[in-house]
Amino acid sequence: MQLENDLREKRPSFCSAPGCKHQITDMEVQQLFGRNSKELNDYDEVLLKKELAKLPVVGCPKPGCKNFVEIANPNIPIKCTCDCGATFCSMCRKNYHYRTSCQEAVGLETDWMRWNLTGRAAYRSQLDLDQKKLQDFENEGKRVAARNEELKQRYQELFQDEQWKEQNCHGCPHCSRPIQKLDGCDSMVCGSDYHGGNVQNGCGQRFQWSTSKPYKSQGIQGPVEENFKAVKPLPVSKVHHGEWLTCDNCNQNIVGLRFMCVHCASYNLCEDCEYKVDHKHVFKVLGEQEREKELIPPIPNHPPPKLPSSLSSLFAKLTTKT
């Protein structure tokens, strides 16, 4: 049955009669499956998402959360905060990242994992550590090893996600965002489905699927065993990063490697503190001074978007059920 197939694919259903463009309504689905049926609830969500895709909103990526956050500009990464407490990037819907694009953030996460798994040990072996610093580093060994195992699991999940995109998606020729083509004609619009029903954000540019190139991941080169073999360590750094820049753990001026958090507006650690702090975010490792990129200021939380009157009752019904 066409309607059941469309429900599985989470898209609106249309009349199958040749030449008919009638879209199946929720009342018609109710007549077929009943007022309290799962099919009706699923179809209500499909119709709601189709209309929400036309509004400047983004769906919360937290599992189980069905909220939407209003955004000012769908074409730039903006820090979103959902009512459930989750914070995320409006474009990639992962941890918000300062001073970098969504694609660059993937590569930086891989670089950070590589530093933790192989780079740190190689770098520190080059340092002339006194006995106190050496003993301090060894005392942290078990906790660092446990964190490395967690990073390996995170990388494996990231690798599988990027591998799936390379096999199933093309990159938008304008913004490189991964786009999946489910059905329909060759004409594509970045960030929108042909029939709606899929809330995403993109640059909105049009392109032809047949002339676009397959999506290529940035920074993900292979399984964890291959990608994190011993690498050439960073040169020993004695750079003084400026009197204004202090370590957020020991409050001393940063001399040597600087560890700059990608997901915090301003959070830096020195090379003597980075492995001591249990910080869950990704760091960019800097051996020299870097000019700060202009920040995109996080916008304050907005009230929920005002839905068209035709959607208000549908949205109320769905939120009441959940």
C-alpha positions as CSV (number, residue, x, y, z in Angstrom):
1,M,0.0,0.0,0.0
2,Q,1.4,3.4,-1.0
3,L,0.4,5.2,2.2
4,E,2.2,2.6,4.4
5,N,5.3,2.9,2.3
6,D,5.2,6.7,2.6
7,L,4.8,6.4,6.3
8,R,7.9,4.2,6.6
9,E,9.8,6.8,4.6
10,K,8.4,9.6,6.7
11,R,7.0,11.6,3.8
12,P,3.6,13.0,2.8
13,S,1.5,10.7,0.6
14,F,-0.3,11.6,-2.6
15,C,-3.1,10.0,-4.5
16,S,-1.8,7.3,-6.8
17,A,-4.4,8.0,-9.6
18,P,-2.6,9.1,-12.8
19,G,-2.6,12.9,-13.0
20,C,-4.0,13.5,-9.5
21,K,-1.9,15.7,-7.2
22,H,-4.1,15.4,-4.1
23,Q,-2.1,15.1,-0.9
24,I,-3.6,12.6,1.6
25,T,-4.9,14.5,4.7
26,D,-4.7,13.4,8.3
27,M,-8.5,13.0,8.3
28,E,-8.3,10.5,5.5
29,V,-5.5,8.6,7.4
30,Q,-7.8,8.7,10.6
31,Q,-10.6,7.1,8.6
32,L,-8.3,4.3,7.5
33,F,-6.5,3.5,10.7
34,G,-8.5,5.1,13.5
35,R,-8.3,8.2,15.7
36,N,-5.7,6.9,18.2
37,S,-3.6,4.8,15.8
38,K,0.2,5.0,15.5
39,E,-0.2,5.6,11.7
40,L,-2.2,8.8,12.3
41,N,0.3,10.0,14.9
42,D,3.2,9.3,12.5
43,Y,1.4,11.1,9.6
44,D,0.7,14.1,11.8
45,E,4.4,14.4,12.5
46,V,5.2,14.1,8.8
47,L,2.7,16.9,7.9
48,L,4.0,19.1,10.7
49,K,7.6,18.6,9.7
50,K,6.8,19.4,6.1
51,E,5.4,22.8,7.1
52,L,8.1,23.5,9.7
53,A,10.7,22.9,6.9
54,K,9.4,26.2,5.4
55,L,10.1,28.1,8.6
56,P,13.5,29.3,10.0
57,V,13.7,26.5,12.6
58,V,15.9,23.5,13.3
59,G,15.0,20.3,15.1
60,C,16.7,19.4,18.4
61,P,19.1,16.4,17.8
62,K,18.8,15.1,21.4
63,P,17.2,11.6,21.2
64,G,13.6,11.6,22.2
65,C,13.2,15.4,22.0
66,K,10.8,16.7,19.4
67,N,11.3,20.4,20.0
68,F,12.3,23.0,17.4
69,V,14.5,26.1,17.9
70,E,14.0,29.3,15.9
71,I,17.1,30.6,14.1
72,A,17.9,34.0,12.6
73,N,19.9,32.8,9.6
74,P,19.8,29.2,8.3
75,N,23.0,29.8,6.2
76,I,25.5,30.3,9.0
77,P,26.3,28.1,12.0
78,I,24.5,29.5,15.1
79,K,24.5,28.2,18.7
80,C,21.1,26.8,19.5
81,T,19.8,26.1,23.0
82,C,16.7,23.8,23.2
83,D,14.2,23.9,26.1
84,C,15.3,20.4,27.0
85,G,18.8,21.8,27.8
86,A,20.7,20.5,24.7
87,T,23.0,23.0,22.9
88,F,24.0,22.4,19.3
89,C,25.1,23.9,16.0
90,S,22.2,24.9,13.8
91,M,23.9,23.6,10.6
92,C,25.5,20.2,11.6
93,R,23.3,19.7,14.8
94,K,26.4,18.6,16.7
95,N,28.3,20.5,19.5
96,Y,28.5,24.1,18.5
97,H,32.0,25.1,17.3
98,Y,33.6,28.5,17.4
99,R,36.0,29.9,14.8
100,T,35.6,27.0,12.4
101,S,33.1,25.5,9.9
102,C,31.1,22.3,10.3
103,Q,33.4,20.4,7.9
104,E,36.6,21.8,9.6
105,A,35.2,20.7,13.0
106,V,35.1,17.1,11.8
107,G,38.8,17.2,10.9
108,L,39.7,19.0,14.2
109,E,37.9,16.2,16.2
110,T,40.0,13.6,14.4
111,D,43.2,15.6,15.0
112,W,42.3,15.9,18.7
113,M,41.8,12.1,19.0
114,R,45.1,11.5,17.2
115,W,46.8,13.8,19.7
116,N,45.3,11.9,22.7
117,L,46.0,8.4,21.3
118,T,49.5,8.8,19.9
119,G,50.6,12.5,19.6
120,R,50.9,13.3,23.3
121,A,53.2,10.4,24.2
122,A,55.4,11.2,21.2
123,Y,55.6,14.9,22.1
124,R,56.3,14.5,25.7
125,S,59.1,12.0,25.0
126,Q,61.0,14.9,23.4
127,L,60.7,17.2,26.4
128,D,63.4,17.5,29.0
129,L,61.1,16.8,31.9
130,D,62.3,16.9,35.5
131,Q,61.5,14.0,37.7
132,K,58.5,15.7,39.3
133,K,56.8,16.4,36.0
134,L,57.5,12.9,34.7
135,Q,56.0,11.4,37.9
136,D,53.0,13.7,37.6
137,F,52.4,12.6,34.0
138,E,52.7,8.9,34.9
139,N,50.3,9.3,37.8
140,E,47.6,10.4,35.4
141,G,48.2,7.4,33.2
142,K,45.2,5.3,34.1
143,R,42.7,8.1,33.8
144,V,44.2,9.2,30.4
145,A,44.1,5.6,29.2
146,A,40.4,5.4,30.1
147,R,39.6,8.6,28.3
148,N,41.5,7.3,25.2
149,E,39.3,4.3,25.1
150,E,36.2,6.6,25.1
151,L,37.8,8.6,22.3
152,K,38.4,5.5,20.2
153,Q,34.6,4.6,20.5
154,R,33.7,8.2,19.6
155,Y,36.0,8.1,16.5
156,Q,34.6,4.8,15.4
157,E,31.0,6.2,15.5
158,L,32.2,9.3,13.6
159,F,34.0,7.2,11.0
160,Q,30.9,5.0,10.4
161,D,28.7,8.2,10.1
162,E,31.1,9.8,7.6
163,Q,31.5,6.5,5.7
164,W,27.7,6.2,5.3
165,K,27.6,9.8,4.0
166,E,30.3,9.0,1.4
167,Q,28.4,6.0,0.2
168,N,24.9,7.6,0.2
169,C,25.3,11.4,-0.2
170,H,26.6,14.0,-2.6
171,G,28.1,17.3,-1.5
172,C,26.3,20.5,-2.2
173,P,28.4,22.3,-4.9
174,H,27.9,25.6,-3.0
175,C,28.4,24.8,0.7
176,S,29.7,21.1,0.7
177,R,26.8,20.0,3.0
178,P,26.1,16.2,2.5
179,I,22.8,15.8,0.6
180,Q,20.9,12.4,0.3
181,K,18.6,11.9,-2.7
182,L,15.7,9.6,-1.8
183,D,13.6,9.9,-4.9
184,G,12.2,12.5,-7.4
185,C,13.7,14.4,-10.2
186,D,17.4,15.4,-10.8
187,S,16.8,19.0,-9.5
188,M,17.9,19.5,-5.9
189,V,17.6,22.3,-3.3
190,C,20.2,22.3,-0.5
191,G,18.3,21.9,2.8
192,S,14.9,20.9,1.5
193,D,13.2,17.8,0.3
194,Y,11.1,17.8,-2.8
195,H,7.9,16.9,-0.9
196,G,9.0,18.4,2.4
197,G,8.8,16.4,5.7
198,N,12.5,16.6,6.5
199,V,13.6,19.5,8.7
200,Q,17.2,20.4,7.8
201,N,19.2,23.5,7.2
202,G,21.3,24.3,4.1
203,C,22.4,27.1,1.9
204,G,19.1,27.0,-0.2
205,Q,21.0,26.9,-3.5
206,R,19.7,24.8,-6.4
207,F,21.8,22.2,-8.2
208,Q,21.5,19.0,-10.4
209,W,22.2,15.8,-8.6
210,S,23.7,14.2,-11.7
211,T,26.4,16.9,-12.0
212,S,27.2,17.1,-8.3
213,K,30.2,15.2,-6.8
214,P,29.9,12.4,-4.2
215,Y,30.4,13.7,-0.6
216,K,34.0,13.4,0.6
217,S,34.8,13.4,4.3
218,Q,37.4,15.8,5.7
219,G,39.8,14.4,8.2
220,I,38.4,10.8,8.5
221,Q,40.9,8.6,6.8
222,G,40.1,5.1,8.0
223,P,39.3,2.8,11.0
224,V,40.8,3.7,14.3
225,E,43.6,1.1,14.0
226,E,44.8,2.6,10.7
227,N,44.2,6.3,11.4
228,F,46.0,6.5,14.8
229,K,49.3,4.7,14.1
230,A,52.3,6.4,15.6
231,V,52.7,9.7,13.9
232,K,55.6,12.2,13.7
233,P,55.3,14.3,16.9
234,L,54.9,18.0,17.0
235,P,58.2,19.9,17.4
236,V,58.9,21.0,21.0
237,S,57.3,24.5,21.3
238,K,58.6,27.3,23.5
239,V,56.2,29.9,22.1
240,H,54.9,32.5,24.6
241,H,51.3,33.1,23.5
242,G,51.1,36.6,25.1
243,E,50.6,38.1,28.5
244,W,46.9,38.3,27.9
245,L,46.5,34.5,27.5
246,T,46.5,32.4,30.6
247,C,45.7,28.7,31.2
248,D,42.2,28.3,32.5
249,N,43.4,25.5,34.9
250,C,46.6,26.9,36.4
251,N,46.1,30.6,35.6
252,Q,49.7,30.8,34.3
253,N,50.7,32.4,31.0
254,I,50.7,29.7,28.3
255,V,54.2,28.9,27.1
256,G,54.7,26.0,24.7
257,L,51.7,24.2,23.1
258,R,48.4,25.9,23.5
259,F,45.2,23.8,23.6
260,M,42.2,25.9,22.4
261,C,38.7,24.5,22.9
262,V,36.7,24.4,19.7
263,H,33.3,24.3,21.5
264,C,33.8,27.0,24.1
265,A,33.8,30.7,23.5
266,S,37.1,31.1,25.3
267,Y,38.8,28.2,27.1
268,N,42.6,27.4,26.8
269,L,44.9,25.0,28.5
270,C,48.7,24.8,28.6
271,E,50.7,21.6,27.8
272,D,51.2,20.8,31.5
273,C,47.5,20.9,32.3
274,E,45.7,19.6,29.2
275,Y,45.8,15.9,30.2
276,K,44.8,16.7,33.8
277,V,41.5,18.4,33.0
278,D,38.5,16.1,32.3
279,H,37.1,18.3,29.6
280,K,34.7,16.5,27.1
281,H,35.2,19.0,24.2
282,V,37.6,19.0,21.3
283,F,40.8,21.0,21.4
284,K,42.8,22.5,18.6
285,V,46.6,22.1,19.3
286,L,48.6,25.2,18.5
287,G,52.4,25.3,18.5
288,E,52.5,29.0,17.5
289,Q,50.4,32.1,18.0
290,E,47.2,32.2,16.0
291,R,45.2,35.2,15.2
292,E,41.7,34.7,16.5
293,K,39.0,34.4,13.8
294,E,36.0,36.7,14.2
295,L,33.4,35.0,16.3
296,I,29.8,34.6,15.3
297,P,28.1,35.8,18.5
298,P,25.6,33.2,19.8
299,I,22.1,34.6,19.6
300,P,19.9,34.6,22.7
301,N,17.1,32.1,22.9
302,H,14.1,33.0,20.9
303,P,10.5,32.2,21.8
304,P,9.0,29.2,19.9
305,P,8.2,30.3,16.3
306,K,4.6,31.4,15.6
307,L,3.1,28.6,13.6
308,P,0.5,29.4,10.9
309,S,-3.0,29.0,12.3
310,S,-3.5,25.8,10.2
311,L,-0.7,24.2,12.1
312,S,-1.4,25.3,15.6
313,S,-3.9,22.6,16.4
314,L,-1.8,19.9,14.8
315,F,1.3,20.9,16.8
316,A,-0.8,21.1,20.0
317,K,-2.1,17.6,19.4
318,L,1.3,16.1,18.8
319,T,2.9,17.8,21.9
320,T,0.0,16.6,24.0
321,K,0.6,13.0,23.0
322,T,4.3,13.2,23.8
